[in-house]
Amino acid sequence: MQRRRWPIWAYYAIAVIVFVLDFVTKKIIDRNVQENTEQIKVLGNFFVISHIRNRGAAFGILQDQRWFFILITLIVVSAIIWYLHRSYRNGRGVLLFGLGMVLGGAVGNFLDRSLFGEVVDFLQFNFGSYTFPLFNVADCGIVCGVGLVILDALLNQKQENEPNDNGEQTRERGEQPTA
């Protein structure tokens, strides 16, 4: 029985959903939470809404490297679109869903960096005295999407290495199935 495959535009719709959620939440935070001072406790001290502007990458590394990030993001977005189309024929939904999430997050942060030279980060988690670096919805889309891509790779590797009904190893990576 063949699985039903989503149309390719559905994976772009996932990217648009992540992008729109990121855009809207950043605008809400920008307008309603005072930068660098105000904190809104959501779950005690564990989860707090805050507001900072990050001119770097994850964890604030590579500060003020705007053009580097713009160039890298253009390359990554192009590669994701190419790989999404290439992988669509295989019908691996977990991979395609993950790529859509990464695409939406990458475009969300790209827009901020290209227009403003920085991104708005506002999700803060505290673990005792340790504060995890602030992040945003685009970052969540990227991390969750990468997690799905890794999950797909692990699931596919397991399927490729399972023995078939004859007790023989199924095809190795790159080998064509035999008749």
Backbone as a printed PyTorch tensor [residue, N CA C, xyz], in Angstrom:
tensor([[[  0.8340,  -1.1770,   0.0000],
         [  0.0000,   0.0000,   0.0000],
         [  0.8850,   1.2490,   0.0000]],

        [[  0.6010,   2.1450,  -0.8720],
         [  1.4140,   3.3460,  -0.9970],
         [  0.8590,   4.4470,  -0.0840]],

        [[  1.7770,   5.1320,   0.5990],
         [  1.3700,   6.2300,   1.4670],
         [  0.9800,   7.4340,   0.6300]],

        [[  0.0180,   8.1690,   1.1540],
         [ -0.4070,   9.4060,   0.4890],
         [  0.6640,  10.4670,   0.7190]],

        [[  1.0150,  11.1570,  -0.3440],
         [  2.0660,  12.1660,  -0.2590],
         [  1.4430,  13.5520,  -0.3260]],

        [[  1.9000,  14.4370,   0.5610],
         [  1.4490,  15.8330,   0.5230],
         [  1.9920,  16.4980,  -0.7310]],

        [[  1.2720,  17.4850,  -1.2520],
         [  1.8200,  18.2540,  -2.3810],
         [  3.0050,  19.0950,  -1.8920]],

        [[  3.9050,  19.4060,  -2.7770],
         [  5.1260,  20.1180,  -2.3810],
         [  4.8180,  21.4840,  -1.7750]],

        [[  3.7380,  22.1320,  -2.2130],
         [  3.4080,  23.4480,  -1.6640],
         [  3.0950,  23.3610,  -0.1730]],

        [[  2.6870,  22.1900,   0.3230],
         [  2.3860,  22.0360,   1.7520],
         [  3.6400,  22.2630,   2.6050]],

        [[  4.7890,  21.8630,   2.0800],
         [  6.0340,  22.0520,   2.8290],
         [  6.4750,  23.5110,   2.8030]],

        [[  6.1400,  24.2020,   1.7160],
         [  6.3680,  25.6510,   1.6780],
         [  5.3830,  26.3590,   2.6150]],

        [[  4.1740,  25.8090,   2.7420],
         [  3.1980,  26.3800,   3.6780],
         [  3.7080,  26.2690,   5.1160]],

        [[  4.3760,  25.1710,   5.4300],
         [  4.9790,  25.0170,   6.7620],
         [  6.0120,  26.1140,   6.9790]],

        [[  6.8290,  26.3720,   5.9630],
         [  7.8290,  27.4430,   6.0550],
         [  7.1430,  28.7930,   6.2720]],

        [[  6.0570,  29.0440,   5.5620],
         [  5.3340,  30.3110,   5.7010],
         [  4.7400,  30.4300,   7.1070]],

        [[  4.2110,  29.3490,   7.6450],
         [  3.6420,  29.3740,   8.9970],
         [  4.7160,  29.7230,  10.0240]],

        [[  5.8780,  29.0820,   9.9330],
         [  6.9780,  29.3860,  10.8610],
         [  7.3920,  30.8460,  10.6910]],

        [[  7.5320,  31.2970,   9.4510],
         [  7.9230,  32.6810,   9.1770],
         [  6.9190,  33.6670,   9.7710]],

        [[  5.6230,  33.4440,   9.5390],
         [  4.5930,  34.3690,  10.0240],
         [  4.5450,  34.3810,  11.5480]],

        [[  4.6090,  33.2010,  12.1750],
         [  4.6330,  33.1450,  13.6450],
         [  5.8270,  33.9180,  14.1980]],

        [[  6.9690,  33.7510,  13.5640],
         [  8.1760,  34.4620,  13.9920],
         [  7.9920,  35.9640,  13.8280]],

        [[  7.5230,  36.3860,  12.6820],
         [  7.3490,  37.8060,  12.3870],
         [  6.3750,  38.4560,  13.3670]],

        [[  5.2270,  37.8200,  13.5730],
         [  4.1930,  38.3780,  14.4490],
         [  4.6800,  38.4410,  15.8930]],

        [[  5.3060,  37.3720,  16.3790],
         [  5.7690,  37.3830,  17.7770],
         [  6.8540,  38.4260,  17.9920]],

        [[  7.7480,  38.6040,  17.0320],
         [  8.7850,  39.6360,  17.1630],
         [  8.1730,  41.0240,  17.2080]],

        [[  7.1550,  41.2680,  16.3830],
         [  6.4870,  42.5800,  16.3820],
         [  5.7630,  42.8200,  17.7080]],

        [[  5.1030,  41.7970,  18.2310],
         [  4.4110,  41.9300,  19.5210],
         [  5.4080,  42.2730,  20.6210]],

        [[  6.5140,  41.5640,  20.6610],
         [  7.5340,  41.8120,  21.6820],
         [  8.1300,  43.2030,  21.5010]],

        [[  8.4390,  43.5570,  20.2680],
         [  9.0500,  44.8550,  19.9830],
         [  8.1620,  46.0080,  20.4580]],

        [[  6.8680,  45.8530,  20.2990],
         [  5.9360,  46.9320,  20.6630],
         [  5.5280,  46.9250,  22.1340]],

        [[  5.5930,  45.7730,  22.7910],
         [  5.0050,  45.6660,  24.1280],
         [  5.9680,  45.3680,  25.2720]],

        [[  7.1880,  44.9890,  24.9830],
         [  8.1390,  44.6530,  26.0430],
         [  9.3420,  45.5770,  25.9150]],

        [[  9.6340,  46.2830,  26.9890],
         [ 10.7410,  47.2380,  26.9620],
         [ 12.0680,  46.4890,  26.8400]],

        [[ 12.8780,  46.9380,  25.8970],
         [ 14.1500,  46.2820,  25.5860],
         [ 15.1260,  46.3360,  26.7600]],

        [[ 15.7800,  45.2030,  27.0270],
         [ 16.8540,  45.0450,  28.0080],
         [ 16.4570,  45.2690,  29.4650]],

        [[ 15.2180,  45.5670,  29.7610],
         [ 14.8590,  45.8150,  31.1630],
         [ 13.6490,  45.0210,  31.6230]],

        [[ 12.5910,  44.9870,  30.8370],
         [ 11.3450,  44.3550,  31.2710],
         [ 11.4040,  42.8430,  31.1000]],

        [[ 10.8520,  42.1380,  32.0840],
         [ 10.7280,  40.6840,  32.0120],
         [  9.3290,  40.2900,  32.4470]],

        [[  8.7060,  39.4100,  31.6670],
         [  7.3690,  38.9210,  31.9830],
         [  7.4970,  37.4520,  32.3590]],

        [[  7.1980,  37.1380,  33.6130],
         [  7.2980,  35.7550,  34.0820],
         [  6.1070,  34.9560,  33.5790]],

        [[  6.4090,  33.8800,  32.8570],
         [  5.3700,  33.0130,  32.3160],
         [  5.2230,  31.7860,  33.2120]],

        [[  6.3290,  31.1550,  33.5460],
         [  6.3590,  30.0080,  34.4690],
         [  7.3950,  30.2980,  35.5570]],

        [[  7.0230,  31.1490,  36.4800],
         [  7.9490,  31.5210,  37.5490],
         [  9.2190,  32.1070,  36.9600]],

        [[ 10.3540,  31.7080,  37.5030],
         [ 11.6440,  32.1540,  36.9710],
         [ 12.1630,  31.2310,  35.8740]],

        [[ 11.4680,  30.0980,  35.6540],
         [ 11.9310,  29.1280,  34.6610],
         [ 11.7760,  29.6550,  33.2360]],

        [[ 10.5850,  30.1590,  32.8860],
         [ 10.3190,  30.6690,  31.5330],
         [  9.8870,  32.1190,  31.6330]],

        [[ 10.6590,  32.9860,  30.9910],
         [ 10.4520,  34.4290,  31.0710],
         [ 10.4660,  35.0140,  29.6580]],

        [[  9.5580,  35.9500,  29.4060],
         [  9.5850,  36.7180,  28.1580],
         [ 10.4300,  37.9560,  28.4260]],

        [[ 11.4140,  38.1690,  27.5960],
         [ 12.3310,  39.2890,  27.7390],
         [ 12.4720,  39.9350,  26.3620]],

        [[ 13.3870,  40.8730,  26.1990],
         [ 13.5340,  41.5080,  24.8960],
         [ 14.9650,  42.0030,  24.7380]],

        [[ 15.6820,  41.3550,  23.8390],
         [ 17.0210,  41.8200,  23.4900],
         [ 17.1430,  41.8530,  21.9720]],

        [[ 18.1340,  42.5450,  21.5070],
         [ 18.4520,  42.5580,  20.0760],
         [ 19.8180,  41.9020,  19.9160]],

        [[ 19.8570,  40.9090,  19.0600],
         [ 21.0590,  40.1090,  18.8690],
         [ 21.6540,  40.4380,  17.5020]],

        [[ 22.8740,  40.9690,  17.5000],
         [ 23.5710,  41.3070,  16.2530],
         [ 24.4870,  40.1650,  15.8070]],

        [[ 24.3850,  39.0220,  16.4990],
         [ 25.2240,  37.8780,  16.1700],
         [ 24.3840,  36.6620,  15.8250]],

        [[ 24.9970,  35.5010,  15.9930],
         [ 24.3170,  34.2370,  15.7250],
         [ 23.8660,  33.6390,  17.0540]],

        [[ 23.6440,  32.3430,  17.0620],
         [ 23.2400,  31.6460,  18.2770],
         [ 24.2290,  31.9380,  19.3990]],

        [[ 23.6860,  32.1370,  20.5800],
         [ 24.4810,  32.4230,  21.7840],
         [ 25.2600,  33.7340,  21.6520]],

        [[ 24.8690,  34.5820,  20.7020],
         [ 25.5100,  35.8800,  20.5460],
         [ 26.8930,  35.8390,  19.9280]],

        [[ 27.2780,  34.7060,  19.3320],
         [ 28.6120,  34.6340,  18.7290],
         [ 28.6400,  35.4070,  17.4200]],

        [[ 29.8130,  35.7770,  16.9750],
         [ 30.0390,  36.4900,  15.7160],
         [ 29.2220,  37.7840,  15.6270]],

        [[ 29.2960,  38.5870,  16.6760],
         [ 28.5820,  39.8590,  16.7040],
         [ 28.9890,  40.7450,  15.5200]],

        [[ 28.0140,  41.4770,  15.0040],
         [ 28.2180,  42.4690,  13.9450],
         [ 28.8020,  41.8960,  12.6510]],

        [[ 28.4490,  40.6800,  12.3280],
         [ 28.8700,  40.0610,  11.0690],
         [ 27.6800,  39.9590,  10.1210]],

        [[ 26.9430,  41.0430,   9.9690],
         [ 25.6900,  41.0950,   9.2200],
         [ 25.8200,  40.5170,   7.8130]],

        [[ 26.7880,  40.9610,   7.0440],
         [ 26.9100,  40.5220,   5.6510],
         [ 27.3060,  39.0610,   5.5500]],

        [[ 28.0780,  38.5950,   6.4880],
         [ 28.4250,  37.1710,   6.5410],
         [ 27.1570,  36.3480,   6.7220]],

        [[ 26.2920,  36.7440,   7.6840],
         [ 25.0500,  36.0100,   7.9360],
         [ 24.1080,  36.0770,   6.7420]],

        [[ 24.0470,  37.2210,   6.1010],
         [ 23.1780,  37.3540,   4.9290],
         [ 23.6470,  36.4210,   3.8190]],

        [[ 24.9480,  36.3990,   3.5530],
         [ 25.4970,  35.5270,   2.5140],
         [ 25.2730,  34.0520,   2.8510]],

        [[ 25.5900,  33.6650,   4.0760],
         [ 25.4130,  32.2700,   4.4950],
         [ 23.9410,  31.8700,   4.4070]],

        [[ 23.0490,  32.7490,   4.8410],
         [ 21.6270,  32.4260,   4.7990],
         [ 21.1360,  32.2660,   3.3680]],

        [[ 21.5910,  33.1040,   2.4570],
         [ 21.2050,  32.9520,   1.0500],
         [ 21.6520,  31.6010,   0.5010]],

        [[ 22.8530,  31.1920,   0.8540],
         [ 23.3670,  29.8850,   0.4120],
         [ 22.5400,  28.7590,   1.0200]],

        [[ 22.2800,  28.8530,   2.3340],
         [ 21.5240,  27.8020,   3.0260],
         [ 20.0920,  27.7160,   2.4970]],

        [[ 19.4350,  28.8490,   2.3200],
         [ 18.0620,  28.8450,   1.8110],
         [ 18.0180,  28.2450,   0.4020]],

        [[ 18.9630,  28.6050,  -0.4400],
         [ 19.0240,  28.0220,  -1.7880],
         [ 19.2250,  26.5170,  -1.7230]],

        [[ 20.1030,  26.0740,  -0.8470],
         [ 20.3650,  24.6340,  -0.6990],
         [ 19.1360,  23.9000,  -0.1710]],

        [[ 18.4260,  24.5070,   0.7740],
         [ 17.2250,  23.8680,   1.3170],
         [ 16.1660,  23.7250,   0.2300]],

        [[ 15.9530,  24.7740,  -0.5510],
         [ 14.9500,  24.7050,  -1.6290],
         [ 15.3370,  23.6350,  -2.6490]],

        [[ 16.5970,  23.5970,  -3.0200],
         [ 17.0670,  22.5740,  -3.9680],
         [ 16.8600,  21.1740,  -3.3790]],

        [[ 17.2470,  20.9890,  -2.1240],
         [ 17.1500,  19.6640,  -1.5020],
         [ 15.6910,  19.2720,  -1.2610]],

        [[ 14.8370,  20.2270,  -0.9640],
         [ 13.4210,  19.9450,  -0.7770],
         [ 12.8290,  19.3880,  -2.0670]],

        [[ 13.1470,  20.0160,  -3.1900],
         [ 12.6460,  19.5260,  -4.4750],
         [ 13.2600,  18.1800,  -4.8460]],

        [[ 14.5300,  18.0250,  -4.5790],
         [ 15.2130,  16.7590,  -4.8870],
         [ 14.6480,  15.6210,  -4.0360]],

        [[ 14.3830,  15.8730,  -2.7760],
         [ 13.9080,  14.8500,  -1.8490],
         [ 12.4150,  14.5820,  -1.9790]],

        [[ 11.6890,  15.4780,  -2.5980],
         [ 10.2370,  15.3280,  -2.7080],
         [  9.8590,  14.0260,  -3.4120]],

        [[ 10.6490,  13.6360,  -4.3970],
         [ 10.3630,  12.4040,  -5.1440],
         [ 10.3810,  11.1700,  -4.2560]],

        [[ 11.1990,  11.2030,  -3.1860],
         [ 11.2900,  10.0500,  -2.2790],
         [ 10.1130,   9.9710,  -1.3240]],

        [[  9.3920,  11.0760,  -1.1640],
         [  8.2030,  11.0760,  -0.3230],
         [  8.4720,  10.9240,   1.1600]],

        [[  9.6390,  11.3340,   1.6300],
         [  9.9810,  11.2070,   3.0480],
         [  9.4490,  12.4290,   3.7930]],

        [[  8.2300,  12.2950,   4.3310],
         [  7.5150,  13.4000,   4.9410],
         [  8.2240,  14.0420,   6.1200]],

        [[  8.8710,  13.2580,   6.9600],
         [  9.5640,  13.8090,   8.1300],
         [ 10.6850,  14.7410,   7.6680]],

        [[ 11.4450,  14.3050,   6.6810],
         [ 12.5270,  15.1280,   6.1380],
         [ 11.9790,  16.4180,   5.5420]],

        [[ 10.9410,  16.3030,   4.7240],
         [ 10.3760,  17.4680,   4.0470],
         [  9.7550,  18.4450,   5.0450]],

        [[  9.0830,  17.9280,   6.0590],
         [  8.5050,  18.7770,   7.1050],
         [  9.6220,  19.5340,   7.8280]],

        [[ 10.6980,  18.8240,   8.1650],
         [ 11.8450,  19.4540,   8.8260],
         [ 12.4770,  20.5310,   7.9590]],

        [[ 12.6430,  20.2460,   6.6730],
         [ 13.2170,  21.2460,   5.7650],
         [ 12.3310,  22.4860,   5.6780]],

        [[ 11.0260,  22.2850,   5.6730],
         [ 10.0970,  23.4160,   5.6620],
         [ 10.2490,  24.2790,   6.9050]],

        [[ 10.4050,  23.6410,   8.0620],
         [ 10.5780,  24.3960,   9.3110],
         [ 11.8920,  25.1830,   9.3050]],

        [[ 12.9670,  24.5360,   8.8630],
         [ 14.2680,  25.2180,   8.8000],
         [ 14.1890,  26.3930,   7.8260]],

        [[ 13.5420,  26.1820,   6.6960],
         [ 13.4030,  27.2400,   5.6930],
         [ 12.6640,  28.4500,   6.2710]],

        [[ 11.5530,  28.2170,   6.9430],
         [ 10.7830,  29.3120,   7.5380],
         [ 11.5780,  30.0750,   8.5840]],

        [[ 12.2970,  29.3480,   9.4300],
         [ 13.1150,  29.9960,  10.4550],
         [ 14.2670,  30.7740,   9.8580]],

        [[ 14.9150,  30.2070,   8.8660],
         [ 16.0500,  30.8840,   8.2340],
         [ 15.5990,  32.1770,   7.5570]],

        [[ 14.4660,  32.1280,   6.8790],
         [ 13.9650,  33.3300,   6.2060],
         [ 13.5230,  34.3760,   7.2320]],

        [[ 12.9400,  33.9230,   8.3510],
         [ 12.5310,  34.8520,   9.4050],
         [ 13.6970,  35.6460,   9.9650]],

        [[ 14.7700,  34.9620,  10.3140],
         [ 15.9440,  35.6630,  10.8380],
         [ 16.6590,  36.4480,   9.7370]],

        [[ 16.6290,  35.9280,   8.5090],
         [ 17.2370,  36.6370,   7.3830],
         [ 16.5900,  38.0030,   7.1710]],

        [[ 15.2660,  38.0390,   7.2320],
         [ 14.5600,  39.3020,   7.0290],
         [ 15.0160,  40.3450,   8.0520]],

        [[ 15.0800,  39.9520,   9.3170],
         [ 15.5100,  40.8910,  10.3600],
         [ 16.9470,  41.3480,  10.1520]],

        [[ 17.8190,  40.4100,   9.8480],
         [ 19.2270,  40.7710,   9.6690],
         [ 19.4260,  41.6780,   8.4600]],

        [[ 18.7160,  41.3830,   7.3870],
         [ 18.9100,  42.1960,   6.1910],
         [ 18.2980,  43.5870,   6.3430]],

        [[ 17.1670,  43.7170,   7.0440],
         [ 16.5240,  45.0150,   7.2130],
         [ 17.1060,  45.8350,   8.3600]],

        [[ 17.4150,  45.1520,   9.4810],
         [ 17.7910,  45.8710,  10.6970],
         [ 19.2000,  45.5680,  11.2000]],

        [[ 19.8430,  44.5550,  10.6520],
         [ 21.1820,  44.1820,  11.1080],
         [ 21.1890,  43.4130,  12.4130]],

        [[ 20.0130,  43.0020,  12.8930],
         [ 19.8930,  42.2870,  14.1620],
         [ 18.5580,  41.5490,  14.1990]],

        [[ 18.4480,  40.6190,  15.1370],
         [ 17.1880,  39.9030,  15.3350],
         [ 16.6800,  40.1750,  16.7420]],

        [[ 15.3700,  40.0830,  16.9110],
         [ 14.7540,  40.2230,  18.2230],
         [ 14.6850,  38.8360,  18.8480]],

        [[ 15.3000,  38.6930,  20.0080],
         [ 15.2190,  37.4550,  20.7850],
         [ 14.4350,  37.7480,  22.0520]],

        [[ 13.5890,  36.8000,  22.4770],
         [ 12.7240,  37.1010,  23.6230],
         [ 12.3590,  35.9000,  24.4830]],

        [[ 12.6290,  34.6980,  24.0410],
         [ 12.3070,  33.5140,  24.8450],
         [ 13.4920,  33.1960,  25.7490]],

        [[ 13.2620,  33.2370,  27.0430],
         [ 14.3440,  33.0380,  28.0120],
         [ 13.9750,  31.9000,  28.9540]],

        [[ 14.8950,  30.9570,  29.1170],
         [ 14.7260,  29.8600,  30.0580],
         [ 15.8570,  29.8910,  31.0640]],

        [[ 15.4960,  29.7460,  32.3410],
         [ 16.4660,  29.7590,  33.4260],
         [ 16.4580,  28.4000,  34.1110]],

        [[ 17.6210,  27.8680,  34.3220],
         [ 17.7930,  26.5940,  35.0170],
         [ 18.6150,  26.8790,  36.2670]],

        [[ 17.9150,  27.1950,  37.3490],
         [ 18.6210,  27.6160,  38.5580],
         [ 19.2960,  28.9480,  38.3040]],

        [[ 20.6030,  28.9830,  38.5090],
         [ 21.3330,  30.2290,  38.2940],
         [ 21.8030,  30.3800,  36.8350]],

        [[ 21.6010,  29.3410,  36.0100],
         [ 22.0260,  29.4000,  34.6080],
         [ 20.8800,  29.9060,  33.7340]],

        [[ 21.1510,  30.9100,  32.9240],
         [ 20.1840,  31.4330,  31.9630],
         [ 20.6210,  31.0100,  30.5710]],

        [[ 19.7610,  30.2250,  29.9090],
         [ 20.0350,  29.8110,  28.5360],
         [ 19.9310,  31.0470,  27.6520]],

        [[ 20.8100,  31.1960,  26.6600],
         [ 20.7480,  32.3810,  25.7850],
         [ 19.3640,  32.5410,  25.1500]],

        [[ 18.8980,  33.7630,  25.0960],
         [ 17.5800,  34.0610,  24.5570],
         [ 17.5050,  33.6940,  23.0760]],

        [[ 16.2910,  33.3480,  22.6420],
         [ 16.0770,  32.9550,  21.2530],
         [ 14.6810,  33.3750,  20.8340]],

        [[ 14.2990,  33.0510,  19.5970],
         [ 12.9950,  33.4600,  19.0650],
         [ 12.3250,  32.2850,  18.3570]],

        [[ 11.1650,  32.5410,  17.7630],
         [ 10.3980,  31.4850,  17.0970],
         [ 11.1470,  30.9480,  15.8710]],

        [[ 11.8420,  31.8100,  15.1410],
         [ 12.6200,  31.3440,  13.9850],
         [ 13.6750,  30.3310,  14.4370]],

        [[ 14.3330,  30.6190,  15.5480],
         [ 15.3280,  29.6890,  16.0810],
         [ 14.6850,  28.3590,  16.4580]],

        [[ 13.4760,  28.4220,  17.0330],
         [ 12.7480,  27.1860,  17.3700],
         [ 12.4540,  26.3750,  16.1100]],

        [[ 12.0250,  27.0580,  15.0480],
         [ 11.7540,  26.3730,  13.7830],
         [ 12.9930,  25.7060,  13.2220]],

        [[ 14.1250,  26.4100,  13.3100],
         [ 15.3820,  25.8510,  12.7990],
         [ 15.7930,  24.6340,  13.6120]],

        [[ 15.7680,  24.7490,  14.9360],
         [ 16.2100,  23.6380,  15.7950],
         [ 15.2840,  22.4350,  15.6540]],

        [[ 13.9730,  22.6670,  15.6920],
         [ 13.0280,  21.5490,  15.5420],
         [ 13.1360,  20.9250,  14.1490]],

        [[ 13.3050,  21.7570,  13.1230],
         [ 13.4630,  21.2520,  11.7610],
         [ 14.7140,  20.4070,  11.6070]],

        [[ 15.8220,  20.8740,  12.1570],
         [ 17.0710,  20.0930,  12.1060],
         [ 16.8850,  18.7770,  12.8690]],

        [[ 16.1680,  18.8390,  13.9830],
         [ 15.8850,  17.6030,  14.7300],
         [ 15.1130,  16.6020,  13.8860]],

        [[ 14.1370,  17.0760,  13.1150],
         [ 13.3680,  16.1910,  12.2340],
         [ 14.2280,  15.6360,  11.1000]],

        [[ 15.1260,  16.4550,  10.5640],
         [ 16.0410,  15.9790,   9.5160],
         [ 16.9320,  14.8700,  10.0720]],

        [[ 17.4410,  15.0460,  11.2840],
         [ 18.2800,  14.0220,  11.9180],
         [ 17.4560,  12.7740,  12.2000]],

        [[ 16.2230,  12.9470,  12.7040],
         [ 15.3440,  11.7990,  12.9520],
         [ 15.1010,  11.0270,  11.6650]],

        [[ 14.8350,  11.7310,  10.5730],
         [ 14.6280,  11.0770,   9.2840],
         [ 15.8670,  10.2800,   8.8690]],

        [[ 17.0430,  10.8720,   9.0690],
         [ 18.2820,  10.1710,   8.7020],
         [ 18.4390,   8.8980,   9.5390]],

        [[ 18.1370,   8.9820,  10.8210],
         [ 18.2490,   7.7990,  11.6840],
         [ 17.2310,   6.7380,  11.3060]],

        [[ 16.0010,   7.1400,  11.0260],
         [ 14.9740,   6.1780,  10.6270],
         [ 15.3100,   5.5240,   9.2990]],

        [[ 15.8150,   6.2960,   8.3490],
         [ 16.1870,   5.7420,   7.0490],
         [ 17.3720,   4.8070,   7.1570]],

        [[ 18.3300,   5.1690,   8.0000],
         [ 19.4970,   4.3010,   8.1890],
         [ 19.0610,   2.9740,   8.7800]],

        [[ 18.1460,   3.0090,   9.7280],
         [ 17.6520,   1.7810,  10.3510],
         [ 16.9300,   0.9150,   9.3180]],

        [[ 16.0980,   1.5360,   8.4750],
         [ 15.3700,   0.7760,   7.4590],
         [ 16.3100,   0.1700,   6.4330]],

        [[ 17.3590,   0.8760,   6.0630],
         [ 18.3010,   0.3690,   5.0670],
         [ 19.1210,  -0.7960,   5.6060]],

        [[ 19.3240,  -0.8380,   6.9130],
         [ 20.1650,  -1.8800,   7.5010],
         [ 19.3870,  -3.0590,   8.0640]],

        [[ 18.0540,  -3.0400,   7.9610],
         [ 17.2540,  -4.1570,   8.4540],
         [ 17.3400,  -5.3350,   7.4910]],

        [[ 17.4000,  -6.5610,   8.0160],
         [ 17.3980,  -7.7190,   7.1230],
         [ 16.0190,  -7.8920,   6.4700]],

        [[ 16.0320,  -8.4090,   5.2380],
         [ 14.7640,  -8.6350,   4.5580],
         [ 14.2190, -10.0110,   4.9410]],

        [[ 13.1520, -10.4710,   4.2680],
         [ 12.5110, -11.7410,   4.6090],
         [ 13.4390, -12.9400,   4.4130]],

        [[ 14.4450, -12.8470,   3.5500],
         [ 15.3810, -13.9400,   3.2950],
         [ 16.5340, -13.9530,   4.2850]],

        [[ 16.5290, -13.0220,   5.2410],
         [ 17.6220, -12.9310,   6.1960],
         [ 18.8170, -12.1740,   5.6600]],

        [[ 18.7030, -11.6360,   4.4420],
         [ 19.8020, -10.8820,   3.8460],
         [ 19.6830,  -9.4130,   4.2200]],

        [[ 20.8170,  -8.7540,   4.2270],
         [ 20.8440,  -7.3160,   4.5020],
         [ 20.1630,  -6.5810,   3.3590]],

        [[ 19.3260,  -5.5910,   3.6940],
         [ 18.7280,  -4.7910,   2.6340],
         [ 19.8120,  -3.9410,   2.0150]],

        [[ 19.4790,  -3.2660,   0.9410],
         [ 20.4830,  -2.5310,   0.1740],
         [ 21.2590,  -1.5410,   1.0170]],

        [[ 22.5080,  -1.4110,   0.7030],
         [ 23.3700,  -0.4340,   1.3540],
         [ 23.1770,   0.9040,   0.6860]],

        [[ 23.6100,   1.9350,   1.3250],
         [ 23.4860,   3.2890,   0.8020],
         [ 24.1490,   3.3690,  -0.5760]],

        [[ 23.3880,   3.8840,  -1.5510],
         [ 23.9370,   4.0800,  -2.8890],
         [ 23.7410,   2.8790,  -3.8090]],

        [[ 23.4250,   1.6820,  -3.2480],
         [ 23.2210,   0.5050,  -4.1000],
         [ 21.7990,   0.5130,  -4.6340]],

        [[ 21.6390,  -0.0120,  -5.8190],
         [ 20.3090,  -0.1400,  -6.4120],
         [ 19.7040,  -1.4560,  -5.9570]],

        [[ 18.4060,  -1.4780,  -5.7150],
         [ 17.7760,  -2.7330,  -5.3140],
         [ 17.8430,  -3.7600,  -6.4360]],

        [[ 17.9990,  -5.0130,  -6.0510],
         [ 18.0770,  -6.0820,  -7.0390],
         [ 16.7110,  -6.6820,  -7.2600]],

        [[ 16.4920,  -7.2200,  -8.4500],
         [ 15.1950,  -7.7870,  -8.8020],
         [ 15.0260,  -9.1820,  -8.3030]]])
